[in-house]
């Protein structure tokens, strides 16, 4: 858990603008070196994965299963609603097509393909009642 929401928002802003936007990480996309980079950031990569994501956040909360393809999607371990900031583990599996957004406390292990333009929310049993359903289009 972050010490304060302000510190967490500052961390997210710096990470997004400095690391993901203005770096040469795009040269690593689709290579095994990207998996090594994600592991160094704290994500758990369980086998082969092809990563072409727009961005990802909260790496220690992310797990990528074997044989996963992330294509121009957003993967995160946090979610924000009217009740505040929520952190939780996200498990990513299968193929995420362009425009898929994975939020905190989600598990896509049972699905083979998601997208395009799919917004995946956590199950209501894993979260408070402000989240309804697993997927919202």
C-alpha angles and dihedrals in degrees: 000000000000118000092237137356091241092057090048093050090050090050092050093048094050092045094050100043100038104032107029102032105038105033137088094244089119087076089065096052114122094012131106087246090070089058089052090049092051090049090052089054090054103262119136113234112188104194133314119005134165110211122195098147126155089228142324131209138196095027097186087062095051127094121185114197125217117283096022126154119196110190120184093324137132117240120187143162095216138070133186127208136154090288095057141258118341125193124196145142119281121202114200122196138155124018121329109197125206116303100021115144117199115197133193121297095021129136118193095177094116096052124079097196135014128188162318098224097351122158108208117202127185123263113269090236090062094048141030121287094269089085115070122192131345103267131032121189 
